[in-house]
Amino acid sequence: MISRVADHCFWLGRYLERPRAWPVFSGDQEPGARRGPEPAPRLAPGDHRLRGGGALPRPARRRRRRREQVQAYLAWDEQNPCSIRRCLAAARDNARSIREVVSLETWEALNALHLWVGSPGRAPEWREDRHAFYRRIRTSAQSLHGIVRGTMLHDDALHFLELGMMLERAGQTARHPRRPPPRLPPAGSPRRGGDGPVALAAGGPAPGSSPFMKLHRGRSWRTPVARFLVLEPLFPRSVRFALDVAAIRLSRIRPAAEEELPGGEAQLRLVRFAAWVAGR
């Protein structure tokens, strides 16, 4: 595989993975909630404009305005390279450059999502049903991953794509435990605003909290949450799981026995890092 195609596959995987994190941190707050999603931008690699005060009001200003600006920044800001809109545009550009290796089904699904986000019809849904808008982004991104695995050849193109996807996933999940998780309400008490707090406590960038709840039976203390997000070998969005899969994908691209191939140092560092996280 030539380097140009490999590069586009790698970044296609990263850009497909990146938008899945922002809906959870931006769209899970019920209207009028006292605690807004201010910590969410700290998860974005390109969030310096938010920290510096250029895009957000000062803390003394109204919290609701801050929440709206955070969500607009993560969803639409053209100057934010990690916004949902920019990520989908970048993913489409990468896929268009390697149409010879990307399946038709992958291209059609990605193009449809990109066109929907850029269409006039998304504005009313953004204003009227924010949860539905984020849900569509999240489920569409998840469906795209399934389409990629189910329709593309499992060759070097897919290995590079999933290498980028898993490295992006590990980075996104690793940023999450810095945010203290909210405590769950007592058992049997009514919940408001859906599963937002549970998802934040248990899933981080992952949509849903059932894996954590099954393993920890409703506990949401900080240490079990952080351990689950970083070290759980069976959770597909944990740091450990993502690094293990990334190491496997890289070993398919560059078998360790073929020492004449480039990338040996990077592969060794990834394998050692995955082993260190897993405690091996």
C-alpha positions in Angstrom: 0.0 0.0 0.0 1.3 3.4 -0.9 1.8 5.9 1.9 -0.8 8.3 0.6 -3.6 5.7 0.8 -2.3 4.5 4.2 -2.4 8.1 5.6 -5.9 8.7 4.4 -7.1 5.4 5.9 -5.5 6.2 9.2 -7.1 9.7 9.4 -10.4 8.5 8.1 -10.5 6.2 11.2 -9.6 9.0 13.5 -12.2 11.4 12.1 -14.9 8.7 12.2 -14.2 8.1 15.8 -13.9 11.6 17.1 -17.5 12.9 16.7 -18.8 10.1 18.8 -17.3 11.6 22.0 -18.8 15.1 21.8 -22.6 14.2 21.9 -22.2 12.5 25.2 -20.5 15.4 26.9 -22.6 18.1 25.2 -26.1 16.7 24.9 -26.7 14.9 28.1 -27.7 17.9 30.2 -31.3 18.4 30.8 -32.6 21.9 30.1 -32.1 24.3 32.9 -29.7 22.0 34.7 -27.6 23.8 37.3 -24.4 21.9 36.3 -23.6 22.6 32.6 -21.1 20.8 30.4 -18.3 23.3 30.9 -15.6 20.6 31.4 -16.4 19.0 28.0 -14.1 21.2 25.9 -11.2 20.0 28.0 -11.6 16.7 26.1 -11.1 18.4 22.7 -7.5 18.6 21.4 -8.1 22.0 19.8 -10.0 23.7 22.7 -7.5 26.6 23.3 -10.1 29.2 22.1 -12.5 28.1 24.8 -9.8 28.3 27.5 -8.5 31.6 26.4 -11.9 33.3 26.7 -12.2 34.2 23.0 -15.2 31.9 22.4 -16.7 31.8 25.9 -18.0 34.4 28.3 -16.3 35.0 31.6 -17.4 32.9 34.5 -19.5 35.8 35.9 -21.8 35.7 32.9 -24.8 33.6 32.6 -24.2 29.8 32.8 -26.8 29.1 30.2 -25.1 31.2 27.6 -21.9 29.3 28.4 -23.5 26.0 27.9 -24.9 27.0 24.5 -21.6 28.3 23.3 -19.8 25.1 24.4 -22.3 23.0 22.5 -22.1 25.3 19.4 -18.3 25.2 19.6 -18.2 21.4 19.7 -20.8 20.9 17.0 -20.5 23.7 14.4 -17.5 25.9 14.9 -15.5 26.0 11.6 -12.4 27.2 13.5 -12.5 24.1 15.8 -10.8 21.2 14.0 -12.5 18.8 16.3 -16.1 20.0 15.9 -18.6 17.5 14.7 -19.0 19.4 11.4 -15.3 19.7 10.7 -14.6 16.1 11.6 -17.3 14.8 9.3 -16.1 17.0 6.5 -12.5 15.8 7.0 -13.7 12.2 7.1 -15.5 12.6 3.9 -12.5 14.3 2.2 -10.3 11.4 3.3 -12.8 8.8 2.1 -13.2 10.6 -1.2 -9.4 10.5 -1.8 -9.3 6.7 -1.4 -12.5 5.7 -3.1 -10.6 2.7 -4.6 -10.3 1.1 -1.2 -13.4 2.4 0.7 -16.5 0.3 0.1 -19.5 1.9 -1.7 -21.6 1.4 1.4 -19.1 3.2 3.6 -19.0 6.1 1.2 -22.7 6.4 0.8 -23.4 6.3 4.6 -20.6 8.8 5.4 -21.7 11.1 2.6 -25.4 11.0 3.7 -24.4 11.9 7.3 -22.2 14.7 6.1 -24.9 16.2 3.8 -27.5 15.9 6.6 -25.3 17.8 9.1 -24.8 20.5 6.5 -28.4 20.7 5.4 -30.9 23.4 6.4 -33.1 20.8 8.1 -30.6 20.2 10.9 -31.1 23.7 12.4 -34.7 23.2 13.6 -33.8 19.8 15.2 -30.8 21.3 16.9 -33.0 24.0 18.4 -36.1 21.9 19.2 -34.7 18.5 20.1 -31.1 18.6 21.0 -31.1 15.1 22.4 -32.5 13.7 19.1 -29.8 15.5 17.2 -27.0 14.1 19.2 -28.5 10.7 19.2 -28.5 10.7 15.4 -24.9 11.7 15.3 -23.9 9.0 17.8 -25.9 6.2 16.2 -24.8 7.2 12.7 -21.2 7.1 13.7 -21.6 3.7 15.3 -23.4 2.4 12.3 -20.6 3.6 10.1 -18.1 1.6 12.1 -20.3 -1.5 11.5 -20.6 -0.8 7.8 -16.8 -0.4 7.5 -16.1 -3.7 9.2 -18.9 -5.5 7.3 -18.3 -4.3 3.8 -14.6 -3.5 3.4 -11.9 -6.0 2.7 -10.0 -7.0 5.8 -6.7 -5.9 4.3 -4.1 -3.2 5.1 -6.6 -0.5 4.3 -8.9 -1.6 7.1 -6.0 -2.2 9.4 -4.8 1.4 9.0 -8.3 2.7 9.4 -8.9 0.8 12.7 -5.4 1.6 13.9 -6.3 5.3 13.7 -9.8 4.7 15.2 -8.4 2.8 18.2 -5.7 5.3 18.9 -8.2 8.1 18.8 -10.6 6.1 21.1 -7.8 5.5 23.6 -7.0 9.2 23.7 -10.6 10.3 24.1 -11.3 7.9 26.9 -8.0 8.7 28.7 -9.1 12.3 28.9 -12.4 11.5 30.5 -11.4 10.3 34.0 -10.0 13.7 34.9 -13.7 14.8 35.2 -15.2 13.8 38.5 -18.2 11.6 37.8 -21.5 12.6 39.4 -23.1 10.3 42.0 -26.1 8.3 41.0 -29.4 8.9 42.8 -30.4 6.3 45.4 -31.9 3.1 44.1 -35.6 3.4 43.3 -35.6 7.2 43.0 -37.0 8.8 39.8 -34.4 9.9 37.3 -34.6 13.1 35.3 -33.0 13.8 32.0 -32.6 10.3 30.8 -29.3 8.4 31.4 -27.0 11.4 31.1 -25.4 11.2 34.6 -25.2 7.4 34.4 -23.6 7.6 30.9 -21.1 10.2 32.1 -20.2 8.2 35.2 -20.0 4.8 33.4 -19.4 5.2 29.8 -17.4 8.4 29.1 -17.3 8.7 25.3 -19.3 5.5 25.1 -23.1 5.8 24.6 -24.7 4.0 27.5 -23.7 2.7 30.9 -25.0 -0.9 31.0 -21.5 -2.6 30.9 -20.4 -0.6 33.9 -23.6 -1.1 35.8 -23.5 -4.9 35.2 -20.0 -5.1 36.6 -20.4 -2.8 39.5 -24.1 -3.1 40.3 -25.0 0.6 40.4 -21.9 1.9 42.2 -20.5 5.1 40.6 -17.6 5.9 42.9 -14.7 7.6 41.3 -12.1 4.8 41.5 -14.3 2.1 40.0 -15.3 4.4 37.1 -11.7 5.4 36.3 -10.6 1.8 36.6 -13.4 0.6 34.3 -12.6 3.3 31.6 -8.9 2.7 31.6 -8.3 -1.0 32.5 -11.4 -3.1 31.7 -10.3 -5.6 29.1 -13.8 -6.5 28.0 -15.1 -3.0 27.5 -14.6 -2.0 23.8 -14.0 1.7 24.7 -11.6 1.3 27.5 -8.0 2.5 27.1 -6.7 -1.0 27.5 -9.0 -2.5 25.0 -8.3 0.2 22.4 -4.5 -0.1 22.8 -4.6 -3.9 22.5 -6.6 -3.7 19.3 -4.3 -1.0 17.9 -1.3 -3.1 18.6 -2.9 -6.1 16.8 -3.8 -4.0 13.8 -0.2 -2.6 13.6 1.2 -6.1 13.8 -1.0 -7.1 10.8 0.5 -4.1 8.9 4.0 -4.7 10.0 4.8 -8.3 11.2 7.4 -8.1 14.0 9.5 -10.8 12.3 10.0 -8.6 9.2 12.6 -6.4 10.6 13.5 -4.8 7.3 10.2 -3.0 7.2 9.9 0.6 8.6 8.0 1.4 11.7 9.6 -1.0 14.1 10.3 1.5 16.8 6.7 2.8 16.7 5.4 -0.7 16.9 7.6 -1.6 19.8 6.6 1.6 21.7 2.9 0.8 21.1 3.3 -2.8 22.3 5.2 -1.8 25.4 2.6 1.0 26.2 -0.3 -1.5 25.8 1.5 -4.0 28.0 2.2 -1.3 30.7 -1.5 -0.2 30.8 -2.6 -3.8 31.1 0.0 -4.5 33.8 1.7 -7.3 31.8 
